Amino acid sequence: MQDTVLKPLIEQRADPYIYKHTDGYYYFTASVPQYDRIELRRAKTIAGLATAPTVDAWVKPDTGPYSELIWAPEMHFNMGAWYVYFAAAPSREIKYKLFQHRMYAIRNTNANPLEGTWEFMGQVDTGIDTFCLDATTFNHNGVLYYLWAQKDNEIEGNSNLYIAKMKTPWQIEGKPVLLSKPEYDWEIRGFWVNEGPSVLRRNGKIFISYSASATDENYAMGLLWADENADLLDPAVWTKSREPVFRTCYDHGIYGPGHNSFTYAEDGDTVMLVYHARTYTEIVGDPLWNPDRHTFVKPLRWDENGMPVFGRPSTL
């Protein structure tokens, strides 16, 4: 099957997250270019998300520890309620070569999270007081896990990937476990980065995709995987790909693909790769302030060993 380039699903939405819930709806959230709010939408189909009305679930305050740069919200249904996890900073000031983001959570107990009231649950404290972002959660064998990116002052680079069990949907339990750090050439272009983890369970394995390098055309995706019966808090059970699994495609004119999520097609079985990418490379100034990271969606394929085949950045 050939990859064919089509237009983005949603323009100017970076760090896209699509979740298919048991109510039959697809829910979408992402970073908005202004970085000032958490925007939600829902539709009965993935394609329908493109034109679905949006709701502002939460808008940043004018001042305070979470009053700037609202990044990469993710929406999850955990323990009977809706949660959005997001990164926020007290200002746009850079200290020690990094922004000052921490992770926060909001909760909504309404069946339809585009209605009802979102309650601010506070900071998700990892026990490490450093720059952190891009949290996701997943349930496995009755355990709720928290997976995120964070700076370790003893390790070179902006962020590494960590995992921990959760005591509640807004509190972790135990110490963070380091799973991956920037180490290969393709992970350290522009910046030393491992971020944007997303979890997929298939074929007896737990897969974690993640993104690396600067957010320009160097941005690319890697992959970790472990046996589904392994102790996921043991770093030794995880295998890391030495090469990126998804990267810029100059032939298709899609650059810096990454910060993905996974969802399922309307058939309930086909895994869909959701990611953002740019359609040009001539970025003026810092790529962070360029709004033209667009949401794309394409199906994953699988090889004979049950491993995901990401193909090239495009949609089908």
N, C-alpha and C positions, 0 to 999 in steps of 0.2 A: 504494500500500500504506500503510495507516494504522499509525502507531506506537502500540503498546499497552503500557501499564505493567504489568509483572509484578514479582514479588519479586526481590531480589538473588540472584545465583548463590551467593555466599558472604558472610555477614555479618561485619562488623568486620574486614575485610581491605582495607587501603588500598594504593595504589601497585601494583596487581595486574599480574602478568606471567604470561602463558600461552604456552608454546612447544610446538608440535607437532613431535615428532622423527620420524626415519625408522624408529624401532622401533614406530611405531603408537600411541605413548602421547602424551597431553597432560601437560605438566609445569607445575605452578603454584607460584609463590612470591609473597610480598607482605610489607608491613610488618605486624607483629602489634602489637596495642595496647600491649603492654608495652615494645616497642622493645628487646628483650633477646636476640633470637636470629634465626636464619634457618631458616624452616620450609618444607619441601617436601612436595608430594603429587603423585600421578600417577593417571591414569585413561585408559581407552580412548575416552571421550567427554568433551566439555566439561561436559555435565550431570553426569557421574559425578564430576567434581572436587569437587562440593559435599559429598559424603559419603565421599570417599576418605580413608583413614587418613593422618595426618601424621607426618613424621619431622623431628626437629630436626637439621639438618645441621651447625650451628655455634652455639654459645652464647657470648655475650660473656664475657670475663674480668672479674674484679672491679675491676681497676685497669689503668691504662695508656692509651696513645693511642687505642685503639679499644674502650673499655670502656663506652661509653654511647651511647644513642640510635641503635640500628641501624636504618637507614632504607632503604627502597626497594631490596631485593635484586632482581637480575635474573639469570636462569639461561640460559647460552649454551653451545653445543657448538662449541668453537673448536679447530682443529688437533688433532683426535683426542681431546680431553678435555673434561670438563664444567667450566665456570667459573661462579661466582656473584660478581657485582660488587655491592658495597654501600657505603653511607656510614656512618661511625662517628665518634664524638667522644670526647675524653679525659674530658669531664665535661658536665654540663648548664649550665655557666657560659656566659653570653653576653658576648662581648668585641667592642667596636666595633660593637655592635648586631646581632651575628650569633653563631650557634653556631660551633663549631670543627671541623666535619666535614672529613674527608678521605676519599678513596676507597680501598677495599681489595678484594682478590680472594682467593678460595679455589678449589682445584682438586680434582677427583675423576676418576681414570682408569678407574673401574669402568664397565662398560656400563650398569648400572642405578645412577644417581647417588643413589638412596635407600638404596643399600647401599655397601659399600666405605668408604674413608677420605677425608675432606676435608682437604687440605693447605693451610695458610695461606701465601699467596704474598707477602704484604706489601702495602705501599701502592702504588697506581698513581700514580706521580709525574708530574704534568703539566708540571713546571718552574715552576709558579706556586704559591707557598705561601700560599694563601688558602682560605677556605671553598669546598668543592665537594661535589657530590652528583649522584645520578641518572644514572649512566653506563649507556650501552648500547653494544653492538658490532654491526657488520654487515659481511658480506663483499660486495664488488662488484668484478667484473672481476679476481678473483684477489688483491685487496687487503683486508686486515682493517682496519676503521676503528673508532676510539673516538669516541664522541659523548657530551657531558656538559654539566653546568651548573656555573659557577664565578664567584666574585666577582672583579671587577677593581677595584682601589682607585681607579683613575682614572675609573671609570664609575659613575654614580649607580645605586643599587639593590642587591639581594641577589645576583643571579646572571644571567649571560648564557649563551648556548649556544656551545660550541666543538667543533671537530672536529680529529682528527689521525689519521695512519696509526699502525698498531701494528707494533712490531718482534717482539714476542711477545704472547700473549694477556694479559700483565700488565705490559707496558712499551710506552709510546708512542715514536714515532720522529718527530723534528722538532719544530717549534714549534706550539703550539695556534693554530688559525685561528678567529677570531670570526665566527660566522654570524648571530647575532641578539642584540639587547639590548632590554630593556623600553623602549618609546617611545610606544605608543598608549595612549589613555585606559583601555581595557579591560585593559591589561597592568600597570597601576600602581595598582590599587584595593586599599588596605590595605598592600600591599608592592609594590615594583618587582621583578618576578620573571619570568624565563624559565627553566623547568626541565622535568624529566620528558620528554625527547625520546624519540620512538619512530620507527622507520624502516619504510617500506613501499615496495616496488618494484612498479609496475604501469603498463601503458599507455605504456611508453617513458620513464617519469619515476621519479625518486627523491623520495618524499614524507617530510618530517619533521614529525610533529605534536609539539606541546609545550604546556605549561600555564603560566598566568600569573596574577598577582594573589594575594591572600591565600587561605588554604585554607578559607574560609567560602563563603557563597553567591556571592561574587565570582569564585571560581575558574572559569577558562574555558580553552578550548583554541584554539591558533592553528595555522597550517600554513605550512611552507616547501616549495618544490619546485624541482627542477632537472632538466634533460635527463639521461637515464641515460648519455649519452656525454660529458658535460661533465667538466671537472676539478673534482671535488667539494671540493677544497681552495682553490678560487678563490671568494671571497665574492660576486663579481659575477655568478656563474651562478645564484645562488639568488634566487627571488622569494618575497616574504613577503606573506601575506594581511593587509590592513589591518583586517579585522574578524574576530572570533572565528568559528570553524567549529563550535563546540560550547559551549553555555553553559547556565546554570540555566534550567529549565523550570518556571515557577510553575504552569502548567496541569496538569502531571503530578506536581507535588510532588517533583521531584528537583533537588537543589541542589548547586552547586559541582562539576560533573562534570570529571574531569581525570585526570592522571597515567596515561595510557592505555598499552596495548600493542596489537599486532595479532597475530592468529593466523588459522588457516584452519579452516573448518567441516569436518565429517566428509566432505564431498564433495571436499575437497582444493583447491577453487577459490574458494569464497565467503569473502571477507575478513570477519573478525569483529573488531569494535571492543570491546576490554576496557578498562573504566575504573572508577574509584571515584566515588561520589557520596553525599551525605547525603539523608535523607528528612524532615528538619525543619531549621528555621533558628534555633530558640531555643537557641543554644549558650551554656552557662554557662562563663565564663572563656575562656582561650586555646583556640582551635579545635584546636591541636596535640594537646592532651591529651584531646580528645573521641574516644571509640573508634568512633563510629558512622559511619565511612566504609565503605561496603559495595561489594563487587565486582559489577558489572553487565556483561553481554555483549549485544551486538546486531550484526546484520549492517550493513556499509557498503553504500551504493548508489553508483552512478556516473552522471555526467551525459554528455551527448553529446560533450563535449570530453575525456572520459577522466579527469575530476577526481572525487575522492571526495565523496560527499554524506553528511554525518554525521547529518543529520536532527536530531531532538530527543532528549534523554536519556530512554531507555526501553529495554525489551527486546522482542523479538518472539518 
